[in-house]
Amino acid sequence: MAKKKQQSQVASPEPEDDSIIGRMFWRSLGVIAVIGGLGLVGYALTRKPQEKTEEKKTVTALPQERKAVTQSVPEIRFTDITKEAGIDFTHYNGKRGERLLPETMGGGGGFFDYDNDGDQDILLVNSCDWPWASRDPGTPAPTMHLYQNDGNGKYTDATKEAGLDATFYGMGPSFGDFDNDGWVDLFITAVGLNHLFRNDHGKFVEVTEAMGVGGVPTQWSCPSMWFDYDRDGKLDLIVGNYVSWSRDTDLSLASTLVGMERSYGQPTNFDGVHMYLYHNDGDRFTEVGEKAGLHVLNAATRIPEAKSLGLVLVDANHDGWPDVCVANDTVKNYLFINRQDGTFEDQAIGMGVALSRDGSATGAMGIDCGNYRNDDCCGIVIGNFANEQSSLYLSDGMKPSFTDVAPTTGFGPQTRLRLTFGVFFADMDLDGRQDIVCANGHLEPEIQKVYPTQQYEQPPQLFWNAGKKQPTQLVSLTEDRTGPDFQKPLVGRAATYADIDGDGDLDLLLVANGGAPRLLRNDINNKHHWLRVKLNDRTKTGAIGATITIPLPNGENLLRIVSPTRSYLSQTELIATFGLGTHEPKEMKITWPDGTKQTVAIERLDQLMVIDQPE
């Protein structure tokens, strides 16, 4: 959510206005020209006379034009099937004119198979009225919505039947089977107490208090993630808290836009908050965040630093243990390296993912990781605030160090004018290379009146991965490539994916703040091969933390980390989708969450493979 300096008490033109940049550029050229001219004069007056020598004529070959590897940009077309599919939902953020910061942040959503019938259902998280606001009599209170998939991409509202017609100020979901019974459970972050629902064979029962994961009533949690950080066969839970917020504090801030009334406040006006880490003891959870090394203090003020909006699972040092990268808003990001003894160490600064290329903190929100180059280099993408390029950190092969390559890949410059929340890697055209999808949308409904380059509703973006040998590796697709349904602006927040209709390609769900979501069916028309892989580990955790690698005949490797948590307030399906293009690989290599390894033969392509971990 990064409320940057343009958001409040602005009294001068936009600092990155193109006209200002242009004037400074030409002035700089003038100064350089004057200095250069004086230098030439000085050189002519002081150089020593040279002896006459015979002129030697040489023939110099002209530099050869670089011949780049080129490929035609594909069509990856999407069709809006929201109403046709039966999704009838509008996110409610509780706005009543006070312009309170949480109203800008939702909503969340995700895909998961809650009824174990093999297809991907949809959960959409909702917020509610503030406790001090009144609702018209007879008007039902807003609740989250659960939509059951019939297997063909048609959905039925199953919210009440499943026991999820609960009302609270929700933010984002996290899906994981914490009790190892084979049914995926549900955790939802909120402004106030968080909520844990146990899945009892398709019926949900709230067990928050009994399991000890509610947090405190004054807390504001945003991202969360299930993972087995200590490899004991039980899923633990990490929760990122945003800022230390209260209505009174928010209203006391004199946040305004030029010539307008009160605006939404900046996160820099609020203190940070420590993260939670809940260890799964079997019958209950124990909060061990401080003991595990997740409590980071601001070096100057000694108050909690974290302002967490995004979490992703990553093995940054290639040791086989799950690490966690955290996107923090307006403060440095974290990269918690798992020390294999129940504790973590933040190495974000040393590894190069804490700050931007110029050494400043960004308005970081959504996050994902992926080996998008099909080699040993891991990428971490982070969506940032408007007038900040989104970040794309790339590791140096197997070395635990990263460099922000967003400006040099074609990705960064195309994101500068967007305010990006949801962001993830996925192979949308099944050509064997992971692309990047961004969900964009501003915080201020009236932002364009003050900054003409900004809009409240913004179109999503799809960056096609042209390959690491291309001069522009990530190409922003235009409407003629994606179709108009994808490019339609919205106040984008959560962004996620799943194959909802069983045809092998990945469909999209984009969630809007204060509006209707958009379910986009992927209608690619190519003959690329694909493979979808579902892992069943012995402990029934959904194999979260496992890695799947498919070696290609050309020497490249396709790699996926199994985890539903990525993007912003989003959950993806647990099934790993591999686009194969024209390749026909013969095997895959699996590293299970407990570290054991397995090689599995691929006998047929274009199918879903379900693989059980050997005893």
Secondary structure, DSSP 4 states (H G I P E B T S, - for coil): ----GGGSS--SS-TT-HHHHHHHHHHHHHHHHHHHHHHHHHHHHHSPP-----------PPPPPP-----PPPP--EEE-HHHHT----------SS--GGGGT---EEEE-TTSSSS-EEEE------TTS---TTPPPP--EEEEE-SSS-EEE-TTTTT----S-EEEEEEE-TT-SSS-EEEEEEBSS-EEEEEETTEEEE-HHHHT----TT-BEEEEEEE-TT-SSS-EEEEEE-B---HHHHHHS--B-TTSSB-PPPGGGS-B-PPEEEEE-SSSEEE-TTTTT---B-TTT-SB---EEEEEEE-TTSSSS-EEEEEEBSS--EEEEE-SSS-EEE-HHHHT-SS-TTS---B---EEEE-TTSSS--EEEE---TTSPPEEEEEETTEEEEEE-HHHHTSSGGGTTS-EEEEEEE-SS-SSS-EEEEEEB-S-TTHHHH-TT--SBB--EEEEE--TTSSSSEEE--HHHH-HHHH--B-EEEEEEE-SSSSSSPEEEEEETTS--EEEEE------EEEEEEEE-TT-STTTT-EEEEE-TTS-EEEEE--SB-BSSEE--SSEEEEEET----EEEEE-TTS-EEEEE---SSEEEEEEPP-
